[in-house]
Amino acid sequence: MDIRATAIGLVCTALAAVLLNGCTTVPVTGRSQLMFYGEKSDIELGEESWKEIQKQEKRSSDAGYNQALNRIGPNLAKVAERPDYKWEFVVFDSKEPNAFCLPGGKVAVYSALFELVDNDAELATVVGHEVSHALARHGVERMSQSTLQSLGGALVTAAVGSEWDSAYQATSNLALMLPYSRTQEYEADQLGLILMAKAGYDPAAALTFWDKFRKLSQTGTVAEFLSTHPDGDKRLERLKQQLPAARQYYEKAAVKRGLGTVY
């Protein structure tokens, strides 16, 4: 029996199985996703990760920051329509302007980010973007893509030998992994825009925030095709195109908050 042929057959069978059984659809955009893991498991993983993060990070004692996050967070959580999520909103001390949302609704904003937001609506832009990553299960999608990439690597090794593995990894990163990451970022922008509008925040604030973030990112130039994040100019252009649709959600919002509190 040809061992190489057997290995290829086994990997192909595994690939076919996961491709046939691992497809879901993103809300609103309708994009098909490759998903090998159930949602219950990633919510549990989010809970465990949250416990570890809280041990490692220092909570901010800034009353203004905490009040702002806990003012806009519940409004976004309400329109996210995920009552099964155990929502939490925490500000951590950090010099890095960043934020994230874990599966299950654990939201963190780093204190340095508040230097880039001038009002509640801009903060809702950031939090809505991160919450949208969780709602669309982007993290688990990335895990699924990595699994597929690993299986593909095993197929290449079995077919032509390990000497081609490095070339395969580089090619698959450029052709699959990085573009998919940028797709997720654009998607979180779109979903976040709708989320903040439904919560009653003026979606035009997303343009002012991402413009500031774009200028900050320009301190170092990285070609878009080698980056996991989209080009700032292209991001703004897409948001401008999506703004009219977001405004329709804003007009239907039960409470119109506009820019909210101005800092």
Contacts in CASP RR format, 6 or more apart in sequence:
PFRMAT RR
TARGET T0000
AUTHOR 0000-0000-0000
METHOD contacts of the structure
MODEL  1
MDIRATAIGLVCTALAAVLLNGCTTVPVTGRSQLMFYGEKSDIELGEESW
KEIQKQEKRSSDAGYNQALNRIGPNLAKVAERPDYKWEFVVFDSKEPNAF
CLPGGKVAVYSALFELVDNDAELATVVGHEVSHALARHGVERMSQSTLQS
LGGALVTAAVGSEWDSAYQATSNLALMLPYSRTQEYEADQLGLILMAKAG
YDPAAALTFWDKFRKLSQTGTVAEFLSTHPDGDKRLERLKQQLPAARQYY
EKAAVKRGLGTVY
4 158 0 8 1.000
4 159 0 8 1.000
7 154 0 8 1.000
7 158 0 8 1.000
8 155 0 8 1.000
8 158 0 8 1.000
8 159 0 8 1.000
11 151 0 8 1.000
11 152 0 8 1.000
11 154 0 8 1.000
11 155 0 8 1.000
11 158 0 8 1.000
12 155 0 8 1.000
14 151 0 8 1.000
15 148 0 8 1.000
15 151 0 8 1.000
15 152 0 8 1.000
15 155 0 8 1.000
18 34 0 8 1.000
18 36 0 8 1.000
18 144 0 8 1.000
18 147 0 8 1.000
18 148 0 8 1.000
18 151 0 8 1.000
19 34 0 8 1.000
22 34 0 8 1.000
22 35 0 8 1.000
22 36 0 8 1.000
22 144 0 8 1.000
23 32 0 8 1.000
23 33 0 8 1.000
23 34 0 8 1.000
23 35 0 8 1.000
24 32 0 8 1.000
24 33 0 8 1.000
24 35 0 8 1.000
24 137 0 8 1.000
25 31 0 8 1.000
25 32 0 8 1.000
25 33 0 8 1.000
26 32 0 8 1.000
26 33 0 8 1.000
26 136 0 8 1.000
26 187 0 8 1.000
27 135 0 8 1.000
27 136 0 8 1.000
27 191 0 8 1.000
28 190 0 8 1.000
28 191 0 8 1.000
28 194 0 8 1.000
29 187 0 8 1.000
29 190 0 8 1.000
29 191 0 8 1.000
31 183 0 8 1.000
31 187 0 8 1.000
33 136 0 8 1.000
33 137 0 8 1.000
33 141 0 8 1.000
33 144 0 8 1.000
34 141 0 8 1.000
34 144 0 8 1.000
34 145 0 8 1.000
34 148 0 8 1.000
35 137 0 8 1.000
35 140 0 8 1.000
35 141 0 8 1.000
35 144 0 8 1.000
36 143 0 8 1.000
36 144 0 8 1.000
36 147 0 8 1.000
37 140 0 8 1.000
37 143 0 8 1.000
37 144 0 8 1.000
38 140 0 8 1.000
39 103 0 8 1.000
39 137 0 8 1.000
39 140 0 8 1.000
42 103 0 8 1.000
42 137 0 8 1.000
42 139 0 8 1.000
42 140 0 8 1.000
43 84 0 8 1.000
43 85 0 8 1.000
43 103 0 8 1.000
43 104 0 8 1.000
45 103 0 8 1.000
46 102 0 8 1.000
46 103 0 8 1.000
46 104 0 8 1.000
46 106 0 8 1.000
47 86 0 8 1.000
47 102 0 8 1.000
47 104 0 8 1.000
47 106 0 8 1.000
49 102 0 8 1.000
49 106 0 8 1.000
50 88 0 8 1.000
50 102 0 8 1.000
50 106 0 8 1.000
53 108 0 8 1.000
54 90 0 8 1.000
57 92 0 8 1.000
57 93 0 8 1.000
57 94 0 8 1.000
57 108 0 8 1.000
58 92 0 8 1.000
58 93 0 8 1.000
59 90 0 8 1.000
59 91 0 8 1.000
59 92 0 8 1.000
59 93 0 8 1.000
60 66 0 8 1.000
60 91 0 8 1.000
60 92 0 8 1.000
60 93 0 8 1.000
60 111 0 8 1.000
62 91 0 8 1.000
62 111 0 8 1.000
62 114 0 8 1.000
65 91 0 8 1.000
65 109 0 8 1.000
65 111 0 8 1.000
65 114 0 8 1.000
66 91 0 8 1.000
68 114 0 8 1.000
68 120 0 8 1.000
68 123 0 8 1.000
68 261 0 8 1.000
68 263 0 8 1.000
69 89 0 8 1.000
69 90 0 8 1.000
69 91 0 8 1.000
69 107 0 8 1.000
69 109 0 8 1.000
69 123 0 8 1.000
69 127 0 8 1.000
70 89 0 8 1.000
71 120 0 8 1.000
71 261 0 8 1.000
72 120 0 8 1.000
72 123 0 8 1.000
72 124 0 8 1.000
72 127 0 8 1.000
72 199 0 8 1.000
72 201 0 8 1.000
73 87 0 8 1.000
73 89 0 8 1.000
73 107 0 8 1.000
73 124 0 8 1.000
73 127 0 8 1.000
74 87 0 8 1.000
74 89 0 8 1.000
75 124 0 8 1.000
75 199 0 8 1.000
75 200 0 8 1.000
75 201 0 8 1.000
75 257 0 8 1.000
76 124 0 8 1.000
76 127 0 8 1.000
76 128 0 8 1.000
76 131 0 8 1.000
76 195 0 8 1.000
76 196 0 8 1.000
76 199 0 8 1.000
77 85 0 8 1.000
77 87 0 8 1.000
77 105 0 8 1.000
77 131 0 8 1.000
78 199 0 8 1.000
79 195 0 8 1.000
79 198 0 8 1.000
79 199 0 8 1.000
80 131 0 8 1.000
80 135 0 8 1.000
80 195 0 8 1.000
82 104 0 8 1.000
82 105 0 8 1.000
82 135 0 8 1.000
84 104 0 8 1.000
85 104 0 8 1.000
85 105 0 8 1.000
86 104 0 8 1.000
86 105 0 8 1.000
86 106 0 8 1.000
87 104 0 8 1.000
87 105 0 8 1.000
87 106 0 8 1.000
87 107 0 8 1.000
88 105 0 8 1.000
88 106 0 8 1.000
88 107 0 8 1.000
89 107 0 8 1.000
89 109 0 8 1.000
89 127 0 8 1.000
90 106 0 8 1.000
90 107 0 8 1.000
90 108 0 8 1.000
90 109 0 8 1.000
91 108 0 8 1.000
91 109 0 8 1.000
91 110 0 8 1.000
91 111 0 8 1.000
92 108 0 8 1.000
92 109 0 8 1.000
92 110 0 8 1.000
92 111 0 8 1.000
93 110 0 8 1.000
93 111 0 8 1.000
94 110 0 8 1.000
94 111 0 8 1.000
94 112 0 8 1.000
95 112 0 8 1.000
96 110 0 8 1.000
96 112 0 8 1.000
97 110 0 8 1.000
97 112 0 8 1.000
97 113 0 8 1.000
97 115 0 8 1.000
97 116 0 8 1.000
97 216 0 8 1.000
98 110 0 8 1.000
98 112 0 8 1.000
98 113 0 8 1.000
99 107 0 8 1.000
99 108 0 8 1.000
99 109 0 8 1.000
99 110 0 8 1.000
99 113 0 8 1.000
99 126 0 8 1.000
99 127 0 8 1.000
99 130 0 8 1.000
100 107 0 8 1.000
100 108 0 8 1.000
100 130 0 8 1.000
100 133 0 8 1.000
101 107 0 8 1.000
101 108 0 8 1.000
101 127 0 8 1.000
101 130 0 8 1.000
101 131 0 8 1.000
101 133 0 8 1.000
101 134 0 8 1.000
102 134 0 8 1.000
103 134 0 8 1.000
103 137 0 8 1.000
103 139 0 8 1.000
103 140 0 8 1.000
104 134 0 8 1.000
105 131 0 8 1.000
105 134 0 8 1.000
107 127 0 8 1.000
107 130 0 8 1.000
107 131 0 8 1.000
109 123 0 8 1.000
109 126 0 8 1.000
109 127 0 8 1.000
113 126 0 8 1.000
114 123 0 8 1.000
114 263 0 8 1.000
116 122 0 8 1.000
116 209 0 8 1.000
116 212 0 8 1.000
116 213 0 8 1.000
116 216 0 8 1.000
117 123 0 8 1.000
117 125 0 8 1.000
117 126 0 8 1.000
117 209 0 8 1.000
117 263 0 8 1.000
118 208 0 8 1.000
118 262 0 8 1.000
118 263 0 8 1.000
119 205 0 8 1.000
119 259 0 8 1.000
119 260 0 8 1.000
119 261 0 8 1.000
119 262 0 8 1.000
119 263 0 8 1.000
120 201 0 8 1.000
120 257 0 8 1.000
120 259 0 8 1.000
120 260 0 8 1.000
120 261 0 8 1.000
120 262 0 8 1.000
121 196 0 8 1.000
121 201 0 8 1.000
121 202 0 8 1.000
121 205 0 8 1.000
121 257 0 8 1.000
121 258 0 8 1.000
121 259 0 8 1.000
121 260 0 8 1.000
122 205 0 8 1.000
122 206 0 8 1.000
122 208 0 8 1.000
122 209 0 8 1.000
122 259 0 8 1.000
124 196 0 8 1.000
124 199 0 8 1.000
124 201 0 8 1.000
124 205 0 8 1.000
125 192 0 8 1.000
125 193 0 8 1.000
125 196 0 8 1.000
125 201 0 8 1.000
125 205 0 8 1.000
125 206 0 8 1.000
125 209 0 8 1.000
125 210 0 8 1.000
126 209 0 8 1.000
128 191 0 8 1.000
128 192 0 8 1.000
128 195 0 8 1.000
128 196 0 8 1.000
129 188 0 8 1.000
129 189 0 8 1.000
129 192 0 8 1.000
130 188 0 8 1.000
131 192 0 8 1.000
131 195 0 8 1.000
132 187 0 8 1.000
132 188 0 8 1.000
132 190 0 8 1.000
132 191 0 8 1.000
132 192 0 8 1.000
132 195 0 8 1.000
133 139 0 8 1.000
133 184 0 8 1.000
133 188 0 8 1.000
135 191 0 8 1.000
136 184 0 8 1.000
136 187 0 8 1.000
136 188 0 8 1.000
136 191 0 8 1.000
138 184 0 8 1.000
138 187 0 8 1.000
138 188 0 8 1.000
141 180 0 8 1.000
141 184 0 8 1.000
142 180 0 8 1.000
142 181 0 8 1.000
142 184 0 8 1.000
145 176 0 8 1.000
145 177 0 8 1.000
145 180 0 8 1.000
146 177 0 8 1.000
149 169 0 8 1.000
149 172 0 8 1.000
149 176 0 8 1.000
149 177 0 8 1.000
152 168 0 8 1.000
152 172 0 8 1.000
153 165 0 8 1.000
153 168 0 8 1.000
153 169 0 8 1.000
153 172 0 8 1.000
156 164 0 8 1.000
156 165 0 8 1.000
156 168 0 8 1.000
157 164 0 8 1.000
157 165 0 8 1.000
174 225 0 8 1.000
174 226 0 8 1.000
178 225 0 8 1.000
178 226 0 8 1.000
178 227 0 8 1.000
178 228 0 8 1.000
181 228 0 8 1.000
181 229 0 8 1.000
182 224 0 8 1.000
182 227 0 8 1.000
182 228 0 8 1.000
182 229 0 8 1.000
182 230 0 8 1.000
185 228 0 8 1.000
185 229 0 8 1.000
185 230 0 8 1.000
185 235 0 8 1.000
186 230 0 8 1.000
186 235 0 8 1.000
186 238 0 8 1.000
189 206 0 8 1.000
189 210 0 8 1.000
189 235 0 8 1.000
189 238 0 8 1.000
189 239 0 8 1.000
189 242 0 8 1.000
190 238 0 8 1.000
190 242 0 8 1.000
192 206 0 8 1.000
193 203 0 8 1.000
193 206 0 8 1.000
193 239 0 8 1.000
193 242 0 8 1.000
193 243 0 8 1.000
193 246 0 8 1.000
194 245 0 8 1.000
194 246 0 8 1.000
194 249 0 8 1.000
196 203 0 8 1.000
196 205 0 8 1.000
196 206 0 8 1.000
196 246 0 8 1.000
197 203 0 8 1.000
197 246 0 8 1.000
197 247 0 8 1.000
197 249 0 8 1.000
197 250 0 8 1.000
197 253 0 8 1.000
198 249 0 8 1.000
198 250 0 8 1.000
198 252 0 8 1.000
198 253 0 8 1.000
199 253 0 8 1.000
199 257 0 8 1.000
200 250 0 8 1.000
200 253 0 8 1.000
200 254 0 8 1.000
200 255 0 8 1.000
200 256 0 8 1.000
200 257 0 8 1.000
200 258 0 8 1.000
201 250 0 8 1.000
201 257 0 8 1.000
201 258 0 8 1.000
201 259 0 8 1.000
201 260 0 8 1.000
202 250 0 8 1.000
202 257 0 8 1.000
202 258 0 8 1.000
202 259 0 8 1.000
203 243 0 8 1.000
203 246 0 8 1.000
203 247 0 8 1.000
203 249 0 8 1.000
203 250 0 8 1.000
204 243 0 8 1.000
205 258 0 8 1.000
205 259 0 8 1.000
206 239 0 8 1.000
206 243 0 8 1.000
206 246 0 8 1.000
207 236 0 8 1.000
207 239 0 8 1.000
207 240 0 8 1.000
207 243 0 8 1.000
210 232 0 8 1.000
210 235 0 8 1.000
210 236 0 8 1.000
210 239 0 8 1.000
211 236 0 8 1.000
213 232 0 8 1.000
214 232 0 8 1.000
214 233 0 8 1.000
214 235 0 8 1.000
214 236 0 8 1.000
217 229 0 8 1.000
217 232 0 8 1.000
224 230 0 8 1.000
224 231 0 8 1.000
224 234 0 8 1.000
230 238 0 8 1.000
250 256 0 8 1.000
END
